[in-house]
Amino acid sequence: MRSVLVVEDDPTIRCLVNDVLVEEGISVVAVEDGARALDVLEELHPSVILLDLYMPRVNGWEFLRAMKQRNAEIPIVICSAVAVKDLPRGVVAALKKPFSVDALVAIVRPFASG
């Protein structure tokens, strides 16, 4: 089982997503913003990243730019209250908050099982 990096500033959502994925047997590392996520990526190579867009310090858009500059090839799923119509490079899916647990698991499981 590979790991999932959850990047979410709302502690309630971060905890919920963590708990749901762990209950599904998926290894999770959860952080509060894009700056911390970039630090974590120095040592962790997750199979997928769940990314909020609107966070303090380094937001999701800035995180996506940093990933592009690093030529990182980690699939990203945007989890945001704002609908994203055109997915940026590297983004494989988008979940609009509030999203269902079933939708979350259905999107993450194929990446986390590889």
N, C-alpha and C positions, 0 to 999 in steps of 0.2 A: 504494500500500500504506500503510495507516495503522498506527499504533504500538500496542503492547500494554504496559501497565504491570504488571510482576510485583512483588508485595509479599510477600516471603518471608524469614524470618530465618535459615533454614538455608542456609549458603553452598553446600553440595553440591546441594541441590534447586534453589536459585536459579540456579546455573550450568547445571544439567542442563536446566531449563525454557528458559532463555535460549538454550542451544546448539540444542536441538530446534527452537524456533521460528525462530531465525535460519536454520537449515538449510532450513526450509520457505519462506524468503524473507520472513519476517515481521520487521518492525522492533520491537525490544524495548528497553525501559528497565527495569532491574531494581534494586530498592532493598530494604533490610534491615528496614524497619519502617514502620508506619503514619504516624509523624511525618514521616519522609523522603518518603513518598508524598504526603502533603498538601502539602509544600513543592514537590515536583515538579509537582503539579497546578496550581500558580500559573502555569506557563509551558507545560505540555504538556496537550493534550486527547486522551488515548488513545481508541482505538475500543472497548477493553475493558480491564478490570482483573482480574488474577488475584490473589486475596487469601487469604493464610493467616489463620487466626483467632487463633492463640496465638503472640504475639510480644512482645518487650520494648517499653518506652516506650509507644507507642500500638498496642494490639492491634487485631485485625480488627473486633471489635464496636464499639470506640471509633471506628475509621475509618468504619464504616458510619453511625454516628450523626453524625459530622462531615460526611459526604457528604449526609446527609438535611438537615442544617441549611443547607448550601450550596445546596440544591436542585439538586445535580449530577445530570445524567441520563446518566451513563456506565454501561453495562452492567457488572455485576460477576459474576465466577465465583469462588466460594469453593473453595479447594484446602486441605483440612484432613484431619488424621488422625481427626477426630471427625465422624461423619455428621451432616448437617444435614437435618432432616426438613421443617421449614417454612421456606421461603426468605424472608428479609426483603425488604422493598421495595427494588427496584433490583438484586436478585440474580437472574440469569437461569439459573444452573445451579450445581451443586456437584459437585466431583470429590473422592472420598475417597482419601486417601493410603494405600497406594501406588496411583497411577493409571497406566494405560498411556499410552505416547507417542501411540498412535493415538487414544485418547479425548481427550487434551489437544488434539491438532491438530484433531480433528473439532469440538470446541467452539469453539476460537479462530478457526479459518479463516473462518467466515462473517462475523465481526465485523471481522477484519483485512483482508478483501478489499474492503470497501465503500468 
